[in-house]
Amino acid sequence: MRKSRFYAFFLLGLGVSFLAFFPMPSSAIDVSPLSIDYGYFIIGEDAPIAQNVLIYNDLATTPITFLGNEVEIIGPDLVDFAITNDTAENPLPVGATRTVEVTCAPLTRGVKTAYLRITSDDLTSPTVDVALTASANTRPIAGTYAGGSQIEFDGITQYAQAPYSDILDLTSGFTIEAWMNSFSISSGNHYAISNRDTTGTAGLGIGRNGGNFLITVYGVGDFISANKIFSPKIWVHAAVVFDTSNNAHLYINGAFEQTFNLGAPIASSTSGFMFGGSNSPTFEGWNRDIDELRFWNYERTGTEIADDMNRMLGGKEAGLVGYWKFDDGSGNILKDSSWYGNDATLYPPENLPIWVTPSESMGGFQSDIEQTTYDDVDTTITLGGYDEDNDPLTGWVTQLPVTGYGALYQFASGGGRGALIDSIPTEITDPYMRIIFAPDVQGTIYSSIVRWKVNDGALDSTNPTTYTITVIPAPTPPPTPTPTPTPTPTGTPTPTPTETPTSTPTETPTPTPTETPTGTPTETPTPTPTATATGTETPTPTATATATATSTGTPTPSPTPTPTPTPTPTPLPGQPVIVILTPASSMEPTTDTYTIKWTDEDEDNDAMISLFYDTDTTGTDGLLIQDMISEDSPIDQYDWDISLMAEGIYWIFGVIEDGETPPWIYYSPGSIMISRITEEDIRNHLLAIQAIPSERFIFADFNRDGIIDIADLIVMINRREP
């Protein structure tokens, strides 16, 4: 910049005036440019952009001396700019140029403003500011949220306990929300969040009842969702808004699900909140992960819930009174990131819950999702995205399933199918990015892939995003064994007559005469056998023989009746068969892992096997252990992790099906006993009941397998001898 001055002089009172020009000192500093706009910037993708600022000394008669910091970045966003090169000639000779390189690399989104300040001994322009501006944005990510790091609770003894706090003693007009993942879906109540008091008459609990969502108002009752919410190993975001009229409004994955009328207020509890279980005699623990747990002291709207569910918070948001991110990663403290610092302690000390990384727990913001569904139902799949800037996102389907292997539909406002999605890219109309997948093919197993992207109004996501849907044949409800034909006994059994000679064979069909008659029978009766099939694999027929005789002397005994046993059911043509081999004996003891073995046969090698456990051997109402096991696998066994199973006695049954013939179902011949009893427990028990003297404890290995365990206790109890 060049500057000059002129002055006007007036001689007042003389009636004379004149204008005179006197040259004044000019600015020695000439700076170019005086402003730099770095333009639009994509954070994390664009390399730093550099611009040069030139400082001239082309008018001064003496060198220019730069003072103080000479050149520096000032202003509200100074951290987004940097001086990366400077010729730094000081003083600057007459006619010389100093070059300052300024780089822009924004760290956060928004319009960035700063200044390059130049300070010198120039009398007319001692400071010159060069304006620096840039606009920055982050690219959104397509995916679904599944938490960062988490804690795994075992559902048996592990939990986190927050101290009692008035700020958390909420009874109405508040919101609780969290991401939850259950490893298995067992029956009964299981609590992820609870502040039940010691009497069980105050506080509330949030968790699941089987696969349904559960809200418990202690002293009032349980409130269970109408729809199944939880599936094994699938993350679910749940938010419950408790209003001031004793209603609880449930939102699942950002969408309204159901309203419960509680009928009474929540009673204030003097207990702090427990995460992973409840303060009840049976604990009722949560058997997996919890993440991003938030307590708000007001009624959140559905829009607020949906907007925030897929992003982490700063912790200081208005109304946020508790915020446990579960991101600590180690130790025995679960930090509360809200203003109030209600950190929770992990228990028990000798068996702390396990910190897991996203890769170990299906956590993190996932771009590759997998889901299994049946071939006879439409499935709602929730896509989604994340934007660090919290810009509104739109979703777009970018890949459709292969023709003939499923179709996609928009999610209708009332649920169900909307418009068919038959071209790409197609914008997802549902505000929560839900779409409907409808299977095309029945009776076989196949996978379909859907891909999508999100846009924040300026940028598309570029990360690969895949939603894989595996479709399996729906089981025949309910799956029942093929009935066994009514057996026809061979031969004509002749019972030994008695005065009332009615014999009923039991499992060992050899009737025992109840009386030895005297006299000679006048008639040898022919029995009429009757057999009834019960539908089990090998039913035992029941035979009834009736005869009337007059005793006149010593009879000649007739042969013992021997009914022909019922054969194993014959499979239909092409029907695959499975036979469960283990457990082979009753109450086989085990604690952490059990190996299930079987044999199978399928002429087409296309059948799939599912394994279940049950508390009895009737029906097929057991719970799934593992499915999608190929019959063609060379290893006919499965290592079942039972470390989280409740103690008890269980049978195992397998189901093999090829989608063309009825399922074949087979129960194990024996059962397993899951027990956490230790050798010390058995020792104390045996000594307490004086089963053996202490000096003879070595002989407590009753079944002689080299170890002293629950099996020895069972043998001892059955034999009633030391």
C-alpha positions in Angstrom: 0.0 0.0 0.0 1.3 3.5 -0.8 0.2 6.6 1.2 0.8 10.4 0.8 -0.5 13.4 2.6 -1.5 16.9 1.6 -2.4 19.9 3.8 -4.5 23.1 3.2 -3.6 26.3 5.0 -6.0 29.3 5.4 -4.9 32.8 6.5 -8.0 34.0 8.3 -8.7 37.6 8.9 -6.6 38.7 5.9 -9.1 37.6 3.4 -6.4 35.5 1.9 -6.2 31.8 1.5 -4.0 29.4 -0.4 -3.6 25.7 -0.8 -0.2 24.3 -0.3 1.1 20.8 -0.9 3.9 19.5 1.3 5.1 15.9 0.8 4.7 13.8 4.0 6.5 10.6 4.9 5.1 7.6 3.0 4.4 4.2 4.4 7.5 1.9 4.0 5.3 -1.3 4.2 3.6 -2.5 1.0 1.8 -5.8 1.6 0.1 -8.0 -0.9 -2.5 -9.5 -0.8 -4.4 -7.9 2.1 -6.9 -10.8 2.3 -6.8 -14.6 1.5 -9.8 -16.8 1.1 -8.7 -20.5 1.1 -12.2 -21.6 -0.1 -14.0 -24.8 0.8 -12.1 -27.4 2.8 -12.9 -31.1 3.5 -11.5 -31.9 6.9 -9.3 -35.0 7.0 -9.1 -35.3 3.2 -7.7 -32.0 1.8 -4.0 -31.4 2.2 -3.0 -28.1 3.9 -3.3 -25.2 1.4 -0.5 -22.7 1.4 -0.6 -19.0 0.3 2.3 -16.5 0.2 2.1 -13.0 1.6 4.7 -10.6 0.2 6.1 -7.6 2.1 7.9 -4.9 0.1 10.2 -2.1 1.1 10.3 -0.2 -2.2 9.6 3.4 -1.2 11.6 3.9 2.0 15.1 5.4 2.0 16.2 3.3 4.9 15.7 -0.4 5.9 12.6 -1.5 7.7 12.9 -3.1 11.0 10.3 -5.6 12.1 9.4 -5.4 15.8 8.1 -7.8 18.5 6.8 -11.0 17.0 7.4 -9.5 13.6 4.7 -11.7 11.9 2.1 -13.8 13.7 -1.3 -15.4 13.4 -4.1 -13.8 15.6 -7.8 -14.1 15.7 -10.6 -16.4 16.8 -9.5 -19.4 14.7 -5.8 -19.0 14.8 -5.2 -22.8 15.4 -6.6 -23.5 11.9 -3.8 -21.5 10.2 0.0 -21.6 10.5 3.1 -19.9 9.3 5.1 -22.6 7.6 7.9 -20.7 5.9 9.3 -17.2 6.2 12.4 -15.6 4.6 12.6 -13.6 7.8 14.9 -10.9 6.6 15.2 -8.3 9.3 15.8 -5.5 8.8 14.4 -5.5 5.3 16.7 -3.5 2.9 15.4 -0.9 0.5 13.8 -2.5 -2.5 13.8 -6.0 -0.9 10.9 -8.4 -0.5 10.1 -10.7 2.5 7.9 -13.8 1.8 5.7 -15.4 4.5 4.0 -18.7 3.7 0.7 -19.2 5.5 -1.0 -22.6 5.5 -4.7 -23.4 6.2 -5.6 -26.8 7.7 -9.0 -26.5 9.6 -9.4 -28.9 12.5 -13.2 -28.5 12.9 -16.1 -27.5 10.6 -17.4 -24.0 10.0 -16.2 -20.7 8.7 -12.7 -20.0 9.9 -11.4 -16.4 10.5 -7.9 -15.2 11.5 -5.3 -12.6 10.6 -1.6 -12.5 9.7 -0.3 -9.5 11.7 2.9 -7.7 10.5 4.6 -5.3 13.0 7.4 -2.9 12.0 8.9 0.5 12.8 7.0 2.1 9.9 5.7 5.3 11.4 2.5 5.5 9.3 1.6 1.8 9.3 3.3 0.1 12.3 0.9 -2.9 12.0 -0.7 -4.4 8.9 -3.3 -7.3 9.2 -3.9 -9.7 6.3 -7.4 -11.3 6.6 -7.5 -15.1 6.4 -10.8 -17.0 5.8 -11.8 -20.6 5.0 -14.9 -22.8 5.0 -14.6 -26.4 6.4 -16.8 -29.4 6.5 -16.4 -33.1 7.4 -17.6 -35.9 5.2 -20.4 -38.0 6.7 -20.1 -41.7 7.3 -22.7 -44.3 6.2 -23.3 -47.0 8.7 -25.3 -47.9 11.9 -24.2 -47.1 15.4 -23.2 -49.9 17.7 -21.3 -48.2 20.4 -17.6 -47.6 21.0 -15.8 -49.6 23.6 -18.2 -51.4 26.0 -18.3 -53.5 29.1 -19.5 -57.1 28.9 -21.6 -58.2 31.8 -21.9 -61.9 32.4 -25.5 -61.7 33.7 -24.6 -63.7 36.8 -22.6 -61.6 39.2 -21.1 -58.6 37.3 -22.5 -55.1 37.5 -21.7 -51.4 37.9 -23.0 -49.4 40.8 -23.5 -45.6 40.7 -23.8 -43.8 44.1 -27.1 -42.4 45.2 -27.6 -38.9 44.0 -30.6 -36.5 44.3 -30.0 -35.5 40.7 -30.6 -39.1 39.5 -33.5 -39.8 41.8 -36.0 -39.2 38.9 -39.7 -40.1 39.3 -41.5 -38.2 36.5 -40.7 -35.9 33.5 -37.4 -37.5 32.5 -35.8 -39.6 29.8 -33.4 -42.6 29.9 -31.8 -43.9 26.8 -29.0 -46.4 25.9 -27.7 -48.8 23.3 -28.1 -52.4 24.5 -27.0 -55.8 23.2 -28.0 -59.1 24.7 -25.8 -62.2 23.9 -28.7 -64.6 24.2 -32.5 -64.3 24.7 -33.4 -66.3 27.7 -36.8 -66.1 29.5 -37.6 -64.1 32.5 -36.7 -60.5 33.6 -33.2 -59.2 32.9 -32.2 -55.6 33.9 -29.7 -53.4 32.2 -30.7 -50.4 34.5 -32.3 -50.5 37.9 -32.4 -48.6 41.2 -34.7 -51.0 43.0 -34.6 -50.3 46.8 -34.0 -53.1 49.3 -37.7 -53.6 49.9 -38.6 -53.9 46.2 -41.3 -51.2 46.6 -39.5 -48.2 45.1 -37.4 -47.3 42.0 -37.6 -48.5 38.4 -35.9 -51.1 36.2 -35.3 -51.2 32.4 -34.3 -54.3 30.5 -36.0 -57.2 28.8 -38.5 -60.0 29.5 -37.4 -62.7 27.1 -37.1 -60.8 23.8 -39.6 -58.1 24.8 -38.8 -54.7 26.2 -39.4 -54.5 30.0 -40.1 -51.5 32.3 -40.6 -52.4 35.9 -42.0 -49.9 38.4 -41.2 -51.5 41.7 -44.2 -51.6 44.0 -46.5 -51.3 40.9 -45.7 -54.0 38.4 -44.0 -55.0 35.1 -44.8 -53.5 31.7 -43.8 -55.5 28.7 -43.7 -54.5 25.1 -46.3 -55.9 22.6 -43.5 -56.6 20.1 -40.3 -58.5 20.3 -37.5 -56.0 20.5 -34.3 -57.9 21.3 -32.5 -60.6 19.2 -29.3 -62.3 20.1 -26.2 -60.2 19.5 -28.1 -57.4 17.8 -27.6 -53.8 19.0 -30.8 -51.9 19.9 -31.1 -48.2 20.8 -33.9 -47.8 23.3 -35.2 -44.6 24.9 -38.0 -44.3 27.5 -39.7 -41.0 28.1 -41.5 -40.9 31.5 -44.0 -38.0 31.5 -45.8 -36.3 34.4 -49.0 -38.3 33.8 -47.6 -41.8 34.8 -47.0 -42.7 31.1 -43.8 -44.2 29.7 -43.2 -43.7 25.9 -40.9 -46.2 24.3 -38.7 -45.4 21.2 -36.7 -48.1 19.5 -33.9 -47.2 17.1 -35.2 -43.6 17.0 -38.8 -44.5 16.1 -41.8 -44.5 18.4 -42.8 -48.0 19.5 -45.4 -48.0 22.3 -46.9 -46.1 25.3 -47.4 -47.7 28.6 -49.8 -46.4 31.2 -48.0 -47.1 34.5 -51.1 -46.4 36.6 -49.0 -44.9 39.5 -46.0 -42.7 40.0 -42.5 -44.1 40.4 -41.6 -44.1 44.0 -38.4 -42.3 45.0 -35.6 -44.8 45.7 -32.8 -44.4 48.2 -30.6 -46.8 46.1 -28.2 -45.7 43.5 -28.5 -47.0 40.0 -27.1 -50.4 39.1 -26.1 -51.2 35.5 -26.1 -54.8 34.5 -28.5 -56.2 37.1 -30.9 -55.4 39.9 -30.8 -55.2 43.7 -33.1 -58.2 44.0 -32.5 -61.6 45.6 -32.2 -63.2 42.2 -30.1 -60.4 40.7 -31.8 -60.8 37.2 -28.6 -59.7 35.4 -28.0 -58.4 31.9 -25.9 -60.8 29.9 -23.9 -58.6 27.5 -23.2 -55.0 26.6 -24.6 -51.5 27.4 -23.3 -48.3 25.8 -24.0 -44.6 25.6 -26.2 -44.6 28.7 -27.9 -41.2 29.2 -30.2 -39.7 31.8 -32.1 -36.5 31.0 -34.1 -34.5 33.5 -36.8 -33.6 31.0 -39.1 -35.3 28.5 -37.1 -35.6 25.2 -39.0 -35.5 21.9 -38.8 -38.2 19.3 -36.9 -35.8 17.0 -34.3 -35.1 19.7 -33.9 -38.9 20.4 -33.5 -39.7 16.7 -31.1 -36.8 16.0 -28.7 -37.7 18.9 -28.8 -41.5 19.0 -26.1 -42.0 16.4 -23.6 -39.5 17.8 -21.6 -39.1 21.0 -22.3 -36.1 23.1 -20.0 -33.5 24.7 -21.5 -34.2 28.2 -22.5 -30.7 29.1 -25.7 -30.5 27.2 -28.7 -28.9 28.9 -30.7 -31.4 30.9 -28.1 -34.2 30.7 -27.7 -35.3 34.3 -26.0 -38.6 33.7 -23.8 -39.8 30.8 -21.8 -43.0 30.9 -20.0 -43.5 27.6 -18.5 -46.9 28.6 -15.3 -45.8 26.8 -12.9 -45.9 29.8 -11.4 -49.1 28.4 -9.9 -50.4 31.6 -10.0 -50.4 35.4 -12.9 -50.7 37.8 -14.5 -47.2 37.3 -17.2 -46.3 34.8 -16.9 -42.6 34.3 -19.9 -40.2 34.2 -19.2 -37.6 31.6 -22.0 -35.3 32.6 -21.6 -32.2 34.8 -22.4 -34.3 37.9 -19.7 -36.9 37.9 -21.7 -39.8 39.3 -18.9 -42.3 38.4 -20.0 -46.0 38.9 -17.8 -48.7 40.4 -17.5 -52.2 38.8 -18.2 -55.3 40.8 -17.4 -57.9 42.0 -13.6 -57.1 42.6 -12.6 -60.7 42.0 -14.5 -61.0 38.7 -14.8 -57.6 37.1 -16.9 -57.1 34.0 -14.7 -57.3 30.8 -13.7 -54.2 28.9 -13.9 -55.0 25.2 -12.9 -53.1 22.0 -15.4 -52.6 19.2 -13.9 -55.4 17.1 -14.4 -57.8 19.9 -18.0 -56.9 20.6 -19.6 -55.9 17.3 -19.2 -52.3 18.6 -18.3 -49.1 17.0 -20.0 -47.4 14.1 -20.5 -50.3 11.7 -20.4 -50.0 7.9 -20.8 -53.8 7.4 -24.0 -55.2 8.9 -25.3 -58.8 8.9 -28.8 -60.0 9.6 -30.7 -63.3 9.4 -34.3 -63.5 8.5 -36.9 -66.1 7.4 -38.2 -66.5 3.9 -41.9 -65.9 4.8 -41.7 -62.4 6.4 -40.8 -58.9 5.4 -37.9 -57.5 7.3 -37.4 -53.8 8.4 -33.7 -52.9 8.1 -32.5 -49.6 9.5 -29.7 -47.9 7.6 -28.1 -44.7 8.9 -25.2 -42.4 9.0 -23.1 -40.2 11.2 -21.8 -36.7 10.7 -19.4 -35.1 13.1 -20.8 -31.7 12.3 -24.3 -32.9 13.2 -25.6 -31.8 9.7 -29.0 -33.3 8.7 -28.4 -36.4 6.6 -30.3 -38.0 3.7 -29.8 -41.6 2.8 -29.6 -43.1 -0.7 -29.8 -46.8 -1.8 -26.9 -47.4 -4.1 -27.1 -51.2 -4.7 -30.2 -53.4 -5.0 -30.4 -57.2 -4.3 -29.9 -59.4 -7.3 -33.2 -59.9 -9.2 -35.1 -62.8 -7.8 -33.4 -62.7 -4.4 -35.4 -60.1 -2.6 -36.9 -56.7 -3.3 -36.7 -53.3 -1.5 -39.5 -51.0 -0.5 -39.7 -47.7 1.1 -40.9 -47.8 4.7 -44.6 -46.7 4.8 -45.6 -44.1 7.3 -47.7 -46.6 9.2 -45.2 -49.4 8.7 -45.0 -52.1 6.0 -44.3 -51.7 2.3 -44.3 -48.4 0.6 -43.1 -47.6 -2.9 -40.9 -50.2 -4.6 -37.2 -49.2 -4.9 -36.3 -50.3 -8.4 -33.5 -48.0 -9.5 -30.3 -46.5 -8.0 -29.5 -44.2 -6.5 -32.9 -43.8 -4.7 -33.4 -41.5 -1.8 -34.8 -43.1 1.4 -38.0 -41.3 2.3 -38.2 -42.5 5.9 -36.7 -39.9 8.3 -35.1 -42.7 10.3 -33.7 -44.4 7.1 -35.7 -47.6 7.4 -36.6 -49.7 4.4 -38.4 -53.0 3.9 -36.7 -56.1 2.5 -39.1 -58.7 1.0 -37.7 -62.2 0.2 -38.5 -63.6 -3.2 -37.4 -67.2 -3.0 -38.8 -69.7 -0.4 -37.4 -73.0 0.7 -33.7 -72.4 0.3 -30.8 -70.4 1.9 -29.4 -67.4 0.1 -27.9 -64.0 0.9 -28.8 -60.6 -0.5 -26.7 -57.4 -0.3 -27.9 -53.8 0.0 -25.6 -50.8 -0.1 -26.2 -47.2 0.7 -24.7 -43.7 1.1 -25.5 -40.6 3.1 -25.3 -36.9 2.2 -25.0 -33.9 4.6 -26.2 -31.4 2.0 -22.7 -30.8 0.6 -20.8 -34.1 0.7 -21.5 -37.8 0.1 -20.1 -40.5 2.3 -17.5 -42.6 0.5 -16.9 -45.4 2.9 -18.0 -48.9 1.7 -21.3 -49.8 3.3 -22.9 -53.3 3.1 -26.0 -54.7 4.6 -26.0 -58.5 4.1 -29.3 -60.3 4.7 -29.2 -64.0 5.0 -32.5 -65.7 4.2 -33.3 -69.1 5.6 -36.4 -71.3 5.3 -39.0 -70.6 7.9 -39.5 -73.6 10.3 -42.9 -75.3 10.1 -44.7 -73.9 13.2 -44.4 -75.8 15.4 -41.8 -78.3 14.2 -42.9 -81.7 15.4 -41.5 -85.1 14.9 -42.9 -87.4 12.2 -45.5 -89.6 13.9 -44.5 -93.2 14.3 -46.9 -95.7 12.9 -48.9 -97.9 15.4 -46.8 -101.0 15.8 -48.2 -104.5 15.3 -46.8 -107.1 17.7 -45.7 -110.4 16.2 -46.5 -113.8 17.7 -49.3 -114.7 20.1 -48.1 -114.3 23.6 -49.7 -116.8 26.1 -49.7 -115.4 29.6 -49.5 -117.5 32.7 -53.1 -117.7 33.9 -54.1 -116.4 37.3 -57.4 -116.2 39.0 -57.7 -112.8 37.4 -55.0 -113.2 34.8 -54.5 -109.6 33.6 -50.9 -108.7 32.9 -49.6 -105.4 31.7 -46.0 -105.3 30.4 -43.9 -102.3 31.3 -40.7 -101.0 29.7 -39.4 -104.5 30.1 -42.3 -106.4 28.6 -42.1 -109.5 30.7 -45.2 -109.9 32.9 -44.7 -111.3 36.3 -47.5 -113.6 37.6 -49.1 -112.3 40.7 -50.3 -115.7 41.9 -49.7 -119.4 41.1 -53.1 -120.9 40.6 -53.9 -124.6 41.4 -55.9 -126.9 39.3 -56.0 -127.4 35.6 -57.2 -124.5 33.5 -60.1 -125.3 31.2 -59.2 -122.7 28.7 -56.0 -121.2 27.2 -57.0 -117.7 26.4 -55.8 -115.7 23.4 -54.8 -112.2 24.4 -55.8 -109.1 22.4 -52.7 -106.9 22.4 -53.0 -103.1 22.1 -50.1 -100.8 21.2 -50.0 -97.0 21.4 -47.4 -94.9 19.7 -46.5 -91.8 21.6 -44.7 -89.9 18.8 -41.2 -90.2 20.4 -38.4 -91.7 18.5 -38.9 -95.3 19.9 -42.3 -95.6 21.6 -42.8 -98.5 23.9 -46.0 -100.4 23.1 -48.5 -101.3 25.9 -50.0 -104.8 25.6 -53.0 -106.0 27.5 -53.9 -109.7 27.8 -57.2 -110.9 29.3 -58.0 -114.6 30.2 -60.3 -116.5 32.5 -59.3 -119.9 33.9 -60.7 -122.4 36.4 -57.9 -123.8 38.6 -58.3 -127.6 39.0 -54.6 -128.6 39.4 -51.0 -127.6 38.8 -50.8 -125.6 35.5 -48.2 -126.0 32.8 -46.7 -122.5 32.4 -47.0 -120.9 29.0 -44.1 -119.0 27.4 -43.4 -115.4 28.6 -44.9 -112.9 26.1 -42.3 -111.0 24.1 -43.8 -108.0 22.2 -41.7 -106.9 19.1 -40.1 -103.5 19.9 -41.1 -100.6 17.7 -38.5 -99.8 15.0 -36.9 -96.3 14.7 -39.0 -94.1 12.4 -38.2 -94.6 8.8 -37.2 -91.3 7.0 -39.1 -90.3 4.0 -37.4 -90.5 0.6 -34.7 -87.9 0.5 -35.2 -86.8 4.0 -32.0 -85.9 5.9 -31.4 -87.6 9.3 -29.4 -86.6 12.4 -28.7 -88.6 15.5 -27.4 -86.8 18.6 -24.7 -88.8 20.3 -23.8 -86.7 23.3 -24.6 -86.4 26.1 -25.0 -90.2 26.2 -25.5 -90.6 29.9 -27.7 -88.9 32.4 -26.5 -85.7 34.1 -23.0 -85.6 32.7 -21.3 -82.9 34.7 -19.9 -79.8 33.0 -19.2 -76.2 33.8 -17.9 -74.0 31.0 -17.8 -75.8 27.6 -19.5 -78.9 26.3 -18.9 -80.7 23.0 -22.0 -81.8 21.3 -21.4 -84.7 18.8 -23.7 -86.2 16.2 -24.0 -88.2 13.0 -26.0 -87.0 10.0 -26.8 -88.1 6.5 -28.2 -86.3 3.5 -28.0 -87.6 0.0 -28.1 -84.1 -1.5 -25.5 -82.6 1.0 -27.6 -79.4 1.2 -29.3 -79.7 4.6 -28.7 -77.4 7.5 -28.5 -78.3 11.2 -29.7 -76.4 14.2 -28.9 -77.3 17.8 -31.2 -76.6 20.8 -31.3 -77.2 24.5 -34.3 -78.0 26.6 -35.2 -78.7 30.2 -37.1 -81.9 29.2 -37.5 -84.3 26.2 -41.0 -83.4 25.2 -42.0 -81.1 22.4 -39.5 -78.9 20.6 -39.8 -75.8 22.6 -36.1 -75.5 23.5 -33.8 -72.5 23.0 -31.4 -72.2 20.1 -27.7 -73.0 20.7 -26.4 -72.6 17.1 -28.0 -72.7 13.7 -26.8 -72.6 10.1 -24.5 -75.6 10.5 -23.8 -77.3 7.2 -24.6 -81.0 7.1 -21.7 -81.3 4.7 -19.2 -80.2 7.3 -16.5 -82.9 7.9 -16.6 -82.2 11.7 -19.9 -83.4 13.2 -19.5 -81.7 16.6 -19.9 -78.2 18.2 -18.2 -76.7 21.2 -21.0 -75.1 23.2 -20.0 -72.2 25.5 -22.1 -72.7 28.6 -20.2 -70.4 30.9 -23.2 -68.0 31.1 -25.8 -70.7 31.3 -27.8 -71.1 34.5 -27.2 -74.2 36.6 -29.5 -77.0 35.8 -30.1 -80.2 33.9 -30.5 -79.9 30.1 -31.2 -82.2 27.1 -30.0 -81.4 23.6 -31.9 -81.9 20.4 -30.9 -81.4 16.8 -33.1 -80.3 13.8 -31.9 -81.1 10.3 -33.8 -79.8 7.3 -33.3 -79.3 3.6 -36.3 -77.1 2.8 -38.0 -79.9 0.8 -38.9 -82.6 3.3 -40.2 -82.3 6.9 -37.6 -81.4 9.5 -36.0 -84.4 11.3 -35.7 -83.9 15.1 -33.7 -86.0 17.5 -33.1 -85.7 21.2 -29.9 -86.7 22.9 -30.0 -90.0 24.8 -28.7 -88.4 28.0 -28.5 -85.0 29.7 -25.9 -82.6 31.1 -25.7 -81.0 34.5 -24.3 -77.5 34.6 -23.0 -76.8 38.1 -20.5 -74.3 39.5 -19.9 -76.5 42.6 -16.1 -76.7 43.3 -14.2 -79.6 44.8 -14.0 -77.7 48.1 -17.8 -77.3 48.1 -18.1 -81.1 47.6 -15.5 -81.8 50.3 -17.4 -79.6 52.8 -20.7 -81.2 51.9 -19.5 -84.7 52.2 -17.9 -84.0 55.5 -20.9 -82.1 56.8 -23.2 -85.0 56.2 -20.6 -87.4 57.5 -20.7 -89.4 54.3 -17.0 -90.4 55.0 -14.5 -89.6 57.7 -12.1 -86.8 56.9 -9.1 -89.2 56.9 -10.8 -91.3 54.2 -11.6 -88.4 51.9 -9.3 -89.8 49.2 -12.0 -92.4 48.6 -14.6 -89.8 47.7 -13.8 -90.4 44.0 -16.9 -92.6 43.8 -17.0 -92.9 40.0 -13.2 -93.5 39.9 -12.5 -91.0 37.1 -9.5 -89.5 38.9 -11.1 -86.2 40.0 -13.6 -85.3 42.8 -16.5 -83.4 41.3 -20.2 -83.1 41.2 -20.5 -86.6 39.6 -19.1 -88.2 42.7 -21.7 -86.3 44.8 -24.4 -87.6 42.6 -23.1 -91.2 42.9 -22.8 -90.9 46.6 -26.4 -89.6 47.0 -27.8 -92.3 44.8 -25.9 -95.1 46.5 -26.2 -93.8 50.1 -22.9 -95.4 51.0 -19.4 -94.1 51.7 
